[in-house]
Amino acid sequence: MSPAAANQLVNRLVEAGVLREITGYARNRRFRFDPYLRVFEEPEERGA
């Protein structure tokens, strides 16, 4: 996959709300997949 194609895919995932960009930078960005990270939270952090 080319870098341009990967960037397009990531942008589509961000637009769909699947990923969230967390750096605020235009380059060397990092993304979160919040549903996956919630699996590792303590129950009181999730409001249960």
PyRosetta script that sets phi, psi and omega in degrees:
from pyrosetta import init, pose_from_sequence

init()
pose = pose_from_sequence("MSPAAANQLVNRLVEAGVLREITGYARNRRFRFDPYLRVFEEPEERGA")
pose.set_psi(1, 135.3)
pose.set_omega(1, 179.8)
pose.set_phi(2, -76.6)
pose.set_psi(2, 158.3)
pose.set_omega(2, 176.7)
pose.set_phi(3, -58.2)
pose.set_psi(3, -37.7)
pose.set_omega(3, 179.8)
pose.set_phi(4, -64.6)
pose.set_psi(4, -42.4)
pose.set_omega(4, 179.2)
pose.set_phi(5, -66.2)
pose.set_psi(5, -40.5)
pose.set_omega(5, 177.9)
pose.set_phi(6, -63.1)
pose.set_psi(6, -41.6)
pose.set_omega(6, 179.3)
pose.set_phi(7, -64.1)
pose.set_psi(7, -40.7)
pose.set_omega(7, 177.8)
pose.set_phi(8, -62.7)
pose.set_psi(8, -42.4)
pose.set_omega(8, 179.5)
pose.set_phi(9, -63.6)
pose.set_psi(9, -45.7)
pose.set_omega(9, 178.9)
pose.set_phi(10, -62.1)
pose.set_psi(10, -42.4)
pose.set_omega(10, 178.6)
pose.set_phi(11, -61.0)
pose.set_psi(11, -39.3)
pose.set_omega(11, 177.5)
pose.set_phi(12, -65.2)
pose.set_psi(12, -39.0)
pose.set_omega(12, 178.5)
pose.set_phi(13, -67.7)
pose.set_psi(13, -34.9)
pose.set_omega(13, 176.1)
pose.set_phi(14, -67.1)
pose.set_psi(14, -46.1)
pose.set_omega(14, 179.7)
pose.set_phi(15, -61.6)
pose.set_psi(15, -33.9)
pose.set_omega(15, 179.5)
pose.set_phi(16, -79.6)
pose.set_psi(16, -7.1)
pose.set_omega(16, 179.6)
pose.set_phi(17, 83.4)
pose.set_psi(17, 11.1)
pose.set_omega(17, -179.8)
pose.set_phi(18, -79.3)
pose.set_psi(18, -41.0)
pose.set_omega(18, 178.2)
pose.set_phi(19, -115.2)
pose.set_psi(19, 156.4)
pose.set_omega(19, 176.4)
pose.set_phi(20, -132.6)
pose.set_psi(20, 125.9)
pose.set_omega(20, 179.0)
pose.set_phi(21, -77.1)
pose.set_psi(21, 134.3)
pose.set_omega(21, -172.2)
pose.set_phi(22, -117.3)
pose.set_psi(22, -2.9)
pose.set_omega(22, -176.1)
pose.set_phi(23, -96.9)
pose.set_psi(23, -33.1)
pose.set_omega(23, -174.2)
pose.set_phi(24, 82.5)
pose.set_psi(24, 3.8)
pose.set_omega(24, -179.6)
pose.set_phi(25, -92.8)
pose.set_psi(25, 158.3)
pose.set_omega(25, 175.5)
pose.set_phi(26, -85.1)
pose.set_psi(26, -27.4)
pose.set_omega(26, 178.9)
pose.set_phi(27, -121.5)
pose.set_psi(27, 159.8)
pose.set_omega(27, 178.1)
pose.set_phi(28, 53.5)
pose.set_psi(28, 44.1)
pose.set_omega(28, -177.8)
pose.set_phi(29, -75.5)
pose.set_psi(29, 157.6)
pose.set_omega(29, 173.5)
pose.set_phi(30, -126.7)
pose.set_psi(30, 148.5)
pose.set_omega(30, -175.3)
pose.set_phi(31, -129.2)
pose.set_psi(31, 154.0)
pose.set_omega(31, 176.2)
pose.set_phi(32, -116.1)
pose.set_psi(32, 144.3)
pose.set_omega(32, 169.4)
pose.set_phi(33, -112.6)
pose.set_psi(33, 87.9)
pose.set_omega(33, -171.3)
pose.set_phi(34, -56.0)
pose.set_psi(34, -42.0)
pose.set_omega(34, 179.5)
pose.set_phi(35, -57.7)
pose.set_psi(35, -36.7)
pose.set_omega(35, 178.5)
pose.set_phi(36, -68.7)
pose.set_psi(36, -43.6)
pose.set_omega(36, -178.0)
pose.set_phi(37, -67.8)
pose.set_psi(37, -28.4)
pose.set_omega(37, 177.4)
pose.set_phi(38, -63.4)
pose.set_psi(38, -25.4)
pose.set_omega(38, 179.0)
pose.set_phi(39, -59.2)
pose.set_psi(39, -30.3)
pose.set_omega(39, -175.2)
pose.set_phi(40, -94.3)
pose.set_psi(40, 0.3)
pose.set_omega(40, 178.9)
pose.set_phi(41, -77.5)
pose.set_psi(41, 153.0)
pose.set_omega(41, 174.0)
pose.set_phi(42, -70.7)
pose.set_psi(42, 149.0)
pose.set_omega(42, -177.5)
pose.set_phi(43, -54.3)
pose.set_psi(43, -39.5)
pose.set_omega(43, 179.9)
pose.set_phi(44, -66.2)
pose.set_psi(44, -25.9)
pose.set_omega(44, 177.3)
pose.set_phi(45, -72.5)
pose.set_psi(45, -26.1)
pose.set_omega(45, -178.6)
pose.set_phi(46, -89.0)
pose.set_psi(46, -5.2)
pose.set_omega(46, -179.8)
pose.set_phi(47, 83.7)
pose.set_psi(47, 17.4)
pose.set_omega(47, 179.8)
pose.set_phi(48, -93.7)
pose.dump_pdb("model.pdb")
